[in-house]
Amino acid sequence: MMRAGVISAGALALAGCAAVPGGNEASKGPERLTPIVGYTAAQDAAGALVVTRDATPFAYDEGAEAKRAANAICGGAVASSIDDRYREGAWIFPRGCA
């Protein structure tokens, strides 16, 4: 009987660690994006951040501007990587916000 109590206490302690709110990346909902004047951002089904410019679409050589906008939209940090890409006037950041 005593052994069961010790095992149960250990199991509860481990379960408590696993149930920390926000501790599981898969349980997090969509990121809250900060609206920035002149830009539009959305997350696609895979969680990638898609950034477009309202006035004229981005060009391929405007990745730095798109990244600055994405940083502002993400509240300071986009998860930029070598996988970032340009497509049809939009810059796509596959890892979303950091």
Secondary structure, DSSP 8 states (H G I E B T S, - for coil): -HHHHHHHHHHHHHHHHHT-TT--GGG---------TTEEEEE-TTS-EEEEESSS---GGGHHHHHHHHHHHTTS-B---TT-EEETTEEEETT-B-
